[in-house]
Amino acid sequence: MDILHLAVLAIVQGITEFLPISSSGHLVLVPLFMDVPDQGLLVDVAVHVGTLGAVLLYLWRDVWSMVAGLGRMMRGRRDPGARLAGLLVAGTIPVVAAGFALNHYYPGGIRGLEVIGWTTLGFGVLLLVTDQIGMTLRRIEHLRLGDAVIIGIVQALALIPGTSRSGICMTAGRMMGMERQDAARFAMLLGIPAITGAGVLKGYELWKLGDAQLTADVFMAAGLALATALIAIALMMAWLKRASFTPFAVYRIILGGFLLALAYGFIG
């Protein structure tokens, strides 16, 4: 692949993965606006894995708490870290089931400008509304097993480009009255098993292909995505300390309207 194409993909992925604006939707748009061939789902997943490294680094305390908590649980002790790990497992099961079904029936994913336009616009409006009316009373510690399952079911919608995995999880969190930073934090944590699963699946496909050049491209893109994602996460969390999701929702609404106008030939 062209180096510039790879670099743009990695930077776009790094910036958008954990912002509620849909990284998958933006990745599908890159070849359309750069006038290059679609990079395919394999490269998309590779840059997602790069951003997985970023969230592991940024939320290392939570990750370590879960690992240590599971160890204590195996020795018969109850632990909040183990409880958080259990919530992530419960929230991941729905998207794993949906992901296997999608990979079987649509191995190339669902990719289309009209789809991205409608999901970008529609879920942008939903984020705006829920963020305005949602209360800010609950933290991650207040989530119950049923809450995690509901967020997990909603997360499965993000298999459709333009929905935004982090965005739909944050929207669900705000519906449940979660504080904005905690909704974002749980969405990022929930992305760890989801992205890991997709990375393992596509990594196996990459290994079977035995394409040395594609493998090198994948690792370079993943590294660049990791660096940009770290910056984007830090900026978003700093923003949410004092402000709302409104700018992200408005951006989605404007972008969705533009994409629909483009898809239906009103502009071009």
Secondary structure, DSSP 8 states (H G I E B T S, - for coil): --HHHHHHHHHHHHHHTTTTT-HHHHHHHHHHHHT----HHHHHHHHHHHHHHHHHHHTHHHHHHHHHHHHHHHTT---HHHHHHHHHHHHHHHHHHHHHHHHHH-TT----HHHHHHHHHHHHHHHHHHHHH----B-GGG--HHHHHHHHHHHGGGGSTTS-HHHHHHHHHHHTTB-HHHHHHHHHHHHHHHHHHHHHHHHHHHHHHT-HHHHHHHHHHHHHHHHHHHHHHHHHHHHHTT--SHHHHHHHHHHHHHHHHHHTTS--
